[in-house]
Amino acid sequence: QVQLVESGGGSVQPGGSGRLSCTASGFTEFSSVVMLWYRQAPGKERELVASITWDGRNTNYGDSVQGRFTISRVNAKNTVYLQMDDLKPEDTAVYYCASAYGHWGQGTQVTVSS
């Protein structure tokens, strides 16, 4: 049974940084799985934040986070990260880790406020 567990959420001031982690278990071969980060703000639809290929060589970002967020992974640790810089109040949301196979984590809250 696949499990994705996010951590690292919390409250940050505008302009600050934070890093989310997602640790996976239950995959036969985590290193072969495309991983993604999504987010959902109150009253809004869930949006794709970033994705990363199995080897980490190819990444894609949503327009709203391009240039500020960085997705990465360490396959030896079954973990994918989301580095968030220059955070803005509009980045406030629940952030979810997901696999390309449709597995989802429980989400972690990120709040950007002064």
C-alpha positions in Angstrom: 0.0 0.0 0.0 1.5 3.3 -1.1 1.6 6.1 1.4 2.7 9.7 0.8 3.4 11.8 3.9 4.0 15.6 3.6 5.8 17.7 6.2 7.2 21.2 6.5 4.1 23.3 6.3 3.5 26.2 8.6 3.3 30.0 8.8 5.7 32.2 6.9 6.0 36.0 6.4 5.7 37.4 2.9 9.1 37.2 1.2 10.1 34.3 3.3 11.0 30.8 2.4 10.0 27.3 3.3 10.6 23.7 2.2 8.1 20.9 2.0 9.0 17.3 2.1 7.0 14.3 0.9 8.2 10.8 1.9 6.8 7.9 0.0 6.5 4.3 1.1 5.0 1.2 -0.5 6.3 1.8 -4.1 8.0 -1.1 -5.7 10.4 1.4 -7.3 10.0 5.0 -6.2 12.8 6.0 -8.5 10.7 5.3 -11.5 7.7 7.4 -10.5 6.9 10.9 -11.7 6.0 13.0 -8.6 4.0 16.2 -8.4 3.0 18.9 -5.9 -0.5 20.4 -6.0 -2.1 23.1 -3.9 -5.6 24.2 -3.1 -6.5 27.5 -1.6 -9.8 28.1 0.2 -12.6 28.5 -2.4 -10.4 27.7 -5.3 -9.8 24.6 -7.4 -6.7 22.5 -6.9 -3.9 23.5 -9.1 -0.7 21.9 -10.2 2.4 23.5 -8.6 5.3 21.4 -10.0 6.2 18.0 -11.3 9.5 16.1 -11.6 10.5 13.1 -13.7 11.8 9.9 -12.2 15.5 11.0 -12.6 14.9 14.6 -11.6 16.2 15.9 -14.9 12.9 17.4 -16.1 10.8 19.7 -14.0 7.7 21.8 -14.8 6.1 24.6 -12.8 2.8 26.4 -12.7 3.0 30.0 -14.0 2.2 31.4 -10.6 5.3 29.8 -8.9 7.7 29.7 -11.9 11.1 31.2 -10.7 10.2 31.1 -7.0 9.6 27.4 -6.3 12.0 24.4 -6.9 11.0 20.8 -7.0 13.6 18.1 -6.4 13.9 14.5 -5.2 16.3 12.1 -3.5 15.4 8.7 -4.7 17.6 7.0 -2.1 15.4 8.6 0.5 12.1 8.1 -1.3 11.5 11.8 -0.8 10.5 14.7 -3.0 10.9 18.3 -1.9 9.4 21.6 -2.7 11.6 24.6 -2.0 9.5 27.8 -1.8 11.1 31.2 -2.0 9.8 34.7 -2.1 6.5 33.5 -0.7 3.4 35.6 -1.2 0.1 35.7 0.6 -1.5 34.2 -2.5 0.7 31.1 -2.0 -1.4 30.3 1.1 -3.0 26.9 0.5 -3.0 23.3 1.5 -0.1 21.6 -0.4 -0.4 18.0 -1.6 2.1 15.6 -2.8 1.0 13.2 -5.5 2.3 10.4 -7.7 1.6 10.1 -11.4 -0.3 6.9 -10.5 -2.9 8.8 -8.6 -1.7 8.5 -5.0 -2.2 11.5 -2.7 -0.8 12.6 0.6 -3.0 14.1 3.3 -1.8 17.7 2.6 0.1 20.2 4.6 -1.0 23.8 5.3 1.2 26.7 4.2 0.1 30.2 5.4 1.8 33.3 4.2 0.9 36.3 6.3 2.4 39.2 8.1 
